[in-house]
Amino acid sequence: MLSCGFLLHALAGRCFCLKIKFSGVTKIFKPDIIALRDINLEIGKGEFVYVVGATGSGKSTLLRTITREVLPSKGMVTVGDYNMRKIRSAEIPYYRRDVGLVAQDFKLIPHLTVFENVAFVMEAMSVPSKIVEFRASKVIEQVGLWRRRFMKPPQLSGGEQQRVAIARALANSPSLFVADEPTGNLDFRTSAEVMKILLAINAGGVTVVMTTHNQHIVDSYRQRVIELDAGRLVRDEDAGRYTPDDHI
């Protein structure tokens, strides 16, 4: 798998030196909804970070500024050498090749098989067919869906669909993996299986940033915790719990 990952990076002709930095970031949605308030934050290469907070606290908006789906109203977001405010439109697809994204609704294509959903990402970027087949097979096996590779999303459970979304996000060997509630609406056992995949990804050197409401996951798999409250960064704790120790 590593050799194919290096090959994909060589084909793209890029070296992605990852560091995420928020400098005084505020995001205001019309007419006057303040989603983020003066966020100052750094996430280093290879970190695993939980973003926690109540519904409406700004978690998803924070992730969407990283993926460049949302531009800050004030301040600056940089990821590696990319400034999200200054990045040219032609550069955005190349940037997103190095960012694996798992959205809350999975965004799978229902009439395509598991294999086709994963392969589609690479085919859209003109990756050679032999590499598409090799890499898609590897990531599908990695998430434990090899026997279901010819099934379509409606035939899969919610947890299996989540794993397809993860496999698709891994297809281009990203340096950064961003997941919005990847264990949301999953049972305990399935959530644990998804977390094992994410931790394995991180152990391979990929930076992982995920939002979550799952207290058990955060408390069981202790990593850096960033907490938002009404758009403000109120806690940044290494190996933290979902709720600060002094609140327990």
C-alpha positions in Angstrom: 0.0 0.0 0.0 2.8 2.4 0.8 4.5 1.9 -2.6 1.3 2.8 -4.4 0.8 5.8 -2.1 4.2 7.1 -3.0 3.5 6.4 -6.7 0.3 8.5 -6.6 2.1 11.4 -5.0 4.9 11.2 -7.6 2.3 11.2 -10.4 0.8 14.3 -9.0 4.2 15.9 -8.7 3.7 17.3 -5.3 5.1 17.2 -1.7 2.5 18.2 0.9 4.2 19.4 4.1 1.2 19.6 6.3 0.6 22.1 9.1 -2.8 23.6 9.8 -2.9 27.1 11.2 -5.9 29.3 12.1 -5.0 33.0 12.7 -7.8 35.2 14.1 -10.5 33.3 12.1 -14.0 34.5 12.3 -16.9 33.2 10.1 -20.2 35.1 9.8 -23.0 33.7 7.8 -25.7 36.0 6.5 -27.5 37.8 8.0 -25.6 37.8 11.3 -24.9 34.2 12.4 -21.4 34.0 13.9 -20.2 30.4 13.4 -16.5 31.0 14.4 -15.1 33.7 16.6 -11.5 34.7 16.5 -10.0 31.2 16.3 -6.3 30.8 16.8 -5.1 27.2 16.5 -2.3 25.1 15.1 -2.5 21.4 14.2 0.8 19.7 13.4 1.6 17.0 10.9 0.6 13.5 12.1 -1.7 14.6 15.0 -5.1 13.1 15.8 -7.5 15.8 16.9 -11.1 15.6 18.2 -13.3 18.7 17.7 -16.1 18.6 20.3 -18.9 20.9 21.3 -22.6 21.3 21.3 -24.7 21.3 18.2 -24.2 24.7 16.5 -20.9 25.4 18.2 -19.0 25.7 14.9 -17.4 22.3 14.6 -18.5 21.6 11.0 -17.7 25.1 9.9 -14.2 24.7 11.3 -13.7 21.6 9.2 -15.2 23.2 6.1 -12.7 26.1 6.3 -9.9 23.4 6.2 -11.4 21.8 3.1 -11.9 25.2 1.6 -15.7 24.7 1.3 -16.1 27.9 3.4 -13.9 31.0 3.4 -13.4 32.9 6.7 -14.9 36.3 7.0 -11.9 37.5 8.9 -8.5 36.0 9.6 -6.5 33.4 7.7 -6.4 29.6 7.4 -3.3 27.9 6.0 -2.8 24.2 5.3 0.8 23.4 4.4 1.8 25.9 1.7 -1.8 26.7 0.8 -3.5 29.9 2.0 -7.3 29.2 1.9 -8.1 32.8 1.1 -5.5 33.2 -1.6 -5.6 29.8 -3.3 -6.5 30.0 -6.9 -9.5 28.1 -8.2 -7.4 26.0 -10.5 -5.3 24.9 -7.5 -8.2 23.7 -5.4 -8.7 20.3 -7.0 -4.9 19.6 -6.5 -5.2 20.7 -2.9 -8.2 18.4 -2.2 -6.3 15.4 -3.6 -4.3 15.5 -0.4 -7.4 16.0 1.9 -9.5 12.9 2.5 -13.0 14.1 3.5 -15.8 12.0 5.1 -19.1 14.0 5.4 -22.0 13.2 7.7 -24.2 12.0 4.9 -21.5 9.8 3.3 -22.3 11.3 -0.2 -22.0 7.8 -1.8 -23.3 7.3 -5.4 -26.2 4.8 -4.9 -26.1 3.2 -8.3 -22.4 2.4 -8.2 -20.8 -0.6 -6.4 -18.5 -0.2 -3.4 -15.5 -0.7 -5.8 -16.9 1.8 -8.3 -17.6 4.4 -5.6 -13.9 4.3 -4.4 -12.5 4.1 -7.9 -14.6 7.0 -9.1 -12.5 9.5 -7.1 -9.3 8.5 -8.8 -10.8 8.1 -12.2 -12.1 11.7 -12.0 -8.5 12.8 -11.5 -7.2 10.8 -14.5 -5.2 8.3 -12.4 -4.1 5.4 -14.7 -6.5 2.4 -14.6 -4.0 -0.1 -13.2 -3.3 2.2 -10.3 -7.0 2.8 -9.7 -7.7 -0.9 -9.5 -4.7 -1.6 -7.2 -5.4 1.3 -4.9 -9.1 0.8 -4.7 -8.7 -2.9 -3.9 -6.2 -2.1 -1.2 -8.3 0.5 0.6 -11.5 -1.6 0.4 -9.6 -4.5 1.9 -8.2 -2.1 4.6 -11.7 -1.1 5.8 -12.9 -4.8 5.8 -15.3 -4.6 2.8 -13.6 -6.9 0.3 -16.4 -9.4 0.2 -18.9 -6.5 -0.4 -17.0 -4.8 -3.1 -19.6 -5.6 -5.7 -22.6 -4.5 -3.6 -24.2 -1.0 -3.9 -24.8 1.4 -1.0 -28.5 0.7 -0.5 -27.5 -3.0 0.2 -25.1 -2.0 3.0 -25.6 -1.2 6.6 -24.9 2.3 7.9 -21.6 1.2 9.3 -20.6 -0.4 6.1 -21.5 2.7 4.2 -19.4 4.7 6.6 -16.5 2.4 5.8 -17.0 2.9 2.1 -16.8 6.7 2.6 -13.6 6.2 4.5 -12.1 4.0 1.8 -13.0 6.6 -0.8 -11.4 9.3 1.3 -8.2 7.3 1.4 -8.1 6.6 -2.3 -5.6 9.3 -3.1 -3.3 8.6 -0.1 -4.1 11.9 1.6 -1.8 13.6 4.1 -4.8 14.9 5.9 -8.0 13.1 6.8 -11.0 15.2 7.9 -14.2 13.5 9.2 -17.4 15.1 10.3 -19.1 12.9 12.9 -17.7 9.6 11.4 -19.3 7.6 14.3 -22.6 9.5 14.3 -25.7 7.2 14.4 -23.5 4.1 14.7 -23.8 1.5 17.4 -21.0 0.9 20.0 -19.4 -2.0 18.2 -19.5 -0.3 14.7 -18.1 2.9 16.2 -15.2 1.1 17.7 -14.5 -0.6 14.3 -14.5 2.8 12.6 -12.2 4.2 15.3 -9.7 1.4 14.8 -9.5 2.3 11.1 -9.0 6.0 11.8 -6.3 5.2 14.4 -4.5 2.9 11.9 -4.6 5.7 9.3 -3.1 8.1 11.9 -0.4 5.6 12.8 0.6 5.6 9.2 1.5 9.3 9.5 -1.8 10.9 8.3 -3.2 13.8 10.2 -6.7 13.1 11.4 -9.2 15.8 12.4 -12.7 14.6 13.4 -15.8 16.2 14.9 -17.7 14.0 17.3 -20.5 14.0 20.0 -19.5 10.5 21.1 -18.2 10.9 24.7 -17.3 7.2 25.0 -15.1 7.3 21.9 -13.2 10.4 23.1 -12.8 9.0 26.6 -11.7 5.6 25.4 -9.3 6.6 22.6 -7.5 9.6 24.3 -6.2 12.1 21.8 -5.9 15.9 21.6 -9.3 17.5 22.2 -10.4 20.9 20.9 -13.7 22.2 22.3 -15.8 24.9 20.7 -18.6 26.9 22.4 -20.7 29.3 20.4 -17.9 29.5 17.8 -15.1 30.2 20.4 -12.2 27.9 21.1 -12.6 27.2 24.8 -10.3 24.2 25.4 -7.3 22.7 23.7 -6.1 19.6 25.7 -3.7 16.8 24.9 -5.0 13.3 25.6 -8.2 14.9 26.8 -11.6 13.6 27.7 -14.9 14.7 26.2 -15.6 16.7 29.4 -12.7 18.3 31.3 -11.7 16.4 34.4 -12.7 19.3 36.7 -16.3 19.0 35.3 -16.7 15.3 36.1 
